[in-house]
Amino acid sequence: MKLRPLGIEGAWEITPQQHGDSRGLFLEWYRFDRLAEAVGRPLRLAQGNLSVSARHVVRGIHFADVPPGQAKYVTCVRGAVLDVVVDIRVGSPTFGQWESVRLDDVDRRAVYLEEGLGHGFCALTDDATLSYFCSTTYDPAIEHAINPLDEELGIEWPTSTPLLSGRDAVAPSLAQVRAAGLLPEHATCRRHAAGRDTEAPGGW
């Protein structure tokens, strides 16, 4: 398993080692100890989600208030997606920037993003299936969305016909969310991350 930090602080690409033969294959797609060693703290596992999307579906950009925020560990178990991480932390040196990683059922990479980062993806195939762990349970009272087609963000989605949910289609721009005071502060996110260094491995 190889862990590579992305250009946005708090976001990582994970590439597992696959062991295959004529019977099939085996891989470790998540290791709490390897992740904790790389990022400096364990991922607290509070909820597991499965998302199935048709080709051209774009979901995001979603984020939660910090604290508590919601860290995610995402992989694609069927088909392929372009997974996108957006730095929406006010005061971050990479504020407003985004990075993408192709997640698919061939290389079987994963993406980890810590609390305070925005997340979205575009399905590159039909029945694209994401499986992901979350550090907190879903709470609609602290969940927010930024329009994934926001021109200021300028995300290069690999589709000319993006299919959005009703919520995402009418979501405000990054500038509007910032003006409303809903974006997390970079300093707050860093303090929040540092405060979890003493949690038990795996978060159980």
C-alpha positions in Angstrom: 0.0 0.0 0.0 1.4 3.4 -1.0 0.1 6.6 0.4 0.8 9.8 -1.5 -0.1 13.3 -0.2 -2.0 15.4 -2.8 -1.2 19.1 -3.3 -4.0 20.0 -0.9 -3.0 19.6 2.8 -5.1 16.9 4.4 -5.8 14.9 1.2 -4.1 11.7 0.3 -4.2 9.1 -2.6 -3.8 5.5 -1.5 -2.7 2.8 -4.0 -3.1 -0.8 -2.7 -0.9 -3.7 -3.6 -3.0 -6.3 -5.4 -2.3 -10.0 -5.3 -3.9 -11.9 -8.1 -3.9 -15.3 -9.8 -6.2 -17.4 -11.9 -8.7 -17.6 -9.1 -9.1 -13.8 -8.6 -7.3 -11.3 -6.4 -6.9 -10.0 -2.9 -5.9 -6.5 -1.6 -6.0 -4.5 1.6 -8.0 -1.4 0.6 -7.9 0.1 4.1 -5.3 -0.1 6.9 -6.0 2.1 9.9 -2.3 1.8 11.1 -0.8 2.8 7.7 -3.2 5.7 7.3 -2.6 6.9 10.9 1.1 6.8 10.4 0.9 8.9 7.3 -1.6 11.5 8.3 -0.6 11.7 12.0 -3.9 10.5 13.5 -6.3 7.6 13.2 -9.5 7.8 11.2 -12.5 7.5 13.5 -15.0 5.1 11.8 -18.6 6.2 12.5 -20.5 5.4 9.3 -20.0 3.4 6.1 -21.8 4.5 2.9 -22.3 3.0 -0.6 -23.2 5.2 -3.5 -24.3 4.0 -7.0 -24.4 6.5 -9.9 -25.1 6.4 -13.6 -22.6 7.7 -16.1 -22.3 11.6 -16.2 -23.7 11.9 -12.6 -21.9 14.6 -10.7 -22.3 14.7 -6.9 -20.9 17.5 -4.7 -19.3 19.6 -3.6 -20.3 18.6 -0.1 -18.8 19.5 3.3 -19.7 19.7 7.0 -19.2 22.2 9.7 -15.9 22.0 11.7 -16.2 20.9 14.4 -17.2 18.1 14.1 -16.5 17.9 10.3 -16.4 14.7 8.4 -13.3 13.0 7.2 -13.8 10.4 4.4 -12.0 7.4 3.0 -13.3 6.7 -0.5 -12.8 3.9 -3.0 -14.6 2.7 -6.1 -15.6 -0.9 -6.0 -17.3 -1.0 -9.4 -16.8 1.0 -12.6 -14.9 4.3 -12.4 -15.3 7.9 -11.1 -13.2 11.1 -11.1 -13.0 11.9 -7.4 -12.5 15.6 -6.5 -11.2 17.2 -3.4 -11.7 21.0 -3.0 -9.9 23.2 -0.4 -12.7 25.4 1.0 -10.8 26.3 4.2 -10.6 30.0 4.6 -7.0 31.0 5.2 -5.5 27.9 3.6 -2.7 28.5 1.2 -4.5 26.4 -1.4 -8.0 27.9 -0.8 -10.3 27.5 -3.8 -8.0 24.9 -5.4 -9.0 21.4 -6.3 -7.4 18.0 -7.1 -8.8 14.9 -8.8 -8.0 11.2 -8.7 -9.4 8.5 -10.9 -10.9 5.8 -8.7 -11.8 2.5 -10.5 -12.1 -1.2 -10.1 -8.7 -1.8 -11.9 -6.1 0.1 -9.9 -8.5 0.2 -6.9 -7.1 3.4 -5.5 -8.7 5.3 -2.6 -8.7 8.9 -1.4 -8.6 10.2 2.1 -9.7 13.7 2.9 -9.8 15.2 6.4 -12.4 17.4 8.0 -13.0 20.8 6.4 -12.3 19.7 2.8 -15.0 19.7 0.1 -15.7 16.4 -1.8 -17.4 15.5 -5.0 -17.1 13.1 -8.0 -18.2 12.4 -11.5 -19.3 8.9 -12.6 -17.3 7.8 -15.7 -19.3 4.6 -16.1 -22.8 3.3 -15.4 -23.3 1.8 -12.0 -20.2 3.5 -10.7 -20.2 2.3 -7.1 -18.3 4.2 -4.3 -17.7 2.7 -0.9 -16.6 5.1 1.8 -16.0 5.4 5.5 -16.9 8.6 7.4 -15.6 9.9 10.7 -19.0 11.1 11.8 -22.6 10.1 11.2 -24.7 12.1 8.7 -26.3 15.2 10.2 -28.3 17.4 7.8 -28.1 20.3 10.2 -24.4 20.8 9.6 -24.1 19.6 6.0 -23.6 22.1 3.2 -23.2 22.0 -0.6 -21.3 24.2 -3.1 -22.4 24.1 -6.8 -20.1 21.7 -8.5 -20.4 23.8 -11.7 -19.3 27.0 -10.0 -17.1 28.9 -12.5 -14.9 30.3 -9.8 -13.9 26.7 -8.8 -13.5 25.8 -12.4 -13.5 22.0 -11.9 -12.8 20.2 -15.1 -15.6 17.6 -15.0 -15.1 14.9 -17.6 -18.6 15.2 -19.1 -20.4 17.7 -21.2 -23.8 16.7 -19.8 -23.5 16.6 -16.0 -26.4 15.1 -14.2 -27.0 16.8 -10.8 -29.4 16.3 -8.0 -31.9 19.0 -7.3 -30.0 20.1 -4.2 -26.6 20.3 -6.0 -28.1 22.1 -9.1 -29.3 25.0 -6.9 -26.4 25.0 -4.5 -24.7 28.4 -4.0 -21.3 29.3 -5.4 -18.1 29.2 -3.3 -18.2 33.0 -3.0 -21.8 32.9 -1.8 -21.1 30.2 0.8 -18.1 32.2 2.0 -20.2 35.4 2.2 -22.7 33.5 4.3 -20.0 32.6 6.8 -20.5 28.9 6.2 -17.0 27.9 5.2 -14.6 26.3 7.7 -11.5 28.2 8.8 -8.2 26.6 8.1 -6.8 27.4 11.6 -9.9 25.8 13.1 -9.5 22.7 11.0 -5.9 22.3 12.0 -6.7 22.7 15.7 -9.5 20.2 15.3 -7.1 17.7 13.7 -4.4 18.1 16.3 -6.9 17.5 19.1 -7.6 14.0 17.8 -4.1 12.8 18.0 -4.8 10.8 21.2 -7.7 8.8 19.9 -7.5 5.1 19.9 -6.4 3.4 16.7 -9.3 2.7 14.4 -11.6 4.9 16.5 -13.5 1.9 17.9 
